[in-house]
Amino acid sequence: MKLRKDQWIVLGLGMACVAIALYLRSTESGYSKFFPIFYAGTSMIWIAFINDRRSCRAKRKNTESKRK
């Protein structure tokens, strides 16, 4: 899967958040500091791999018009 530049940025930010959260967890600074950062980071990692629906629709419209 080829990622765009903005997807790479979101993926990098997500990985950085997870790394920070794991560091906070290892220093045992408390669950309230660890969990929100970890949750936000894992969400960013997941969001980076979502397909862009607009580009999919554009491809479908182009192929349908070529078939007619």
SULBEL-V289781 format. One record per residue. RES is the residue in one letter. SS is DSSP state (~ for helix, > for strand, _ for the rest). NEAR is the number of other C-alpha atoms within 8 Angstrom. D_CENTER is the distance of its C-alpha to the mean C-alpha in Angstrom with 1 decimal. Layout:
# SULBEL-V289781
<<RES,SS,NEAR,D_CENTER> <RES,SS,NEAR,D_CENTER>>
This chain:
# SULBEL-V289781
<<M,_,2,13.5> <K,_,3,13.5> <L,_,7,10.5> <R,_,6,11.5> <K,~,6,11.9> <D,~,6,9.7> <Q,~,10,6.7> <W,~,10,8.2> <I,~,8,8.6> <V,~,12,5.3> <L,~,11,5.0> <G,~,9,8.5> <L,~,10,8.5> <G,~,14,6.7> <M,~,11,9.2> <A,~,9,11.8> <C,~,12,11.6> <V,~,12,12.0> <A,~,8,14.8> <I,~,10,16.5> <A,~,13,16.4> <L,~,10,18.0> <Y,~,8,20.5> <L,~,12,21.4> <R,~,11,21.9> <S,~,7,24.1> <T,_,6,26.2> <E,_,7,26.6> <S,_,9,26.0> <G,_,8,25.5> <Y,~,8,23.2> <S,~,6,22.8> <K,~,10,21.2> <F,~,13,19.1> <F,~,9,17.5> <P,~,8,15.8> <I,~,12,14.1> <F,~,13,13.1> <Y,~,8,11.9> <A,~,10,9.8> <G,~,14,8.3> <T,~,11,7.7> <S,~,9,6.3> <M,~,12,3.6> <I,~,13,3.4> <W,~,8,4.2> <I,~,8,3.1> <A,~,10,2.6> <F,_,8,5.6> <I,_,6,7.3> <N,_,4,10.5> <D,_,6,12.1> <R,~,6,15.1> <R,~,6,17.3> <S,~,7,17.5> <C,~,8,18.4> <R,~,8,21.1> <A,~,8,22.5> <K,~,8,23.0> <R,~,8,24.7> <K,~,8,27.0> <N,~,8,28.0> <T,~,8,28.9> <E,~,8,30.7> <S,~,7,32.8> <K,~,6,33.7> <R,~,5,35.0> <K,_,4,37.4>>
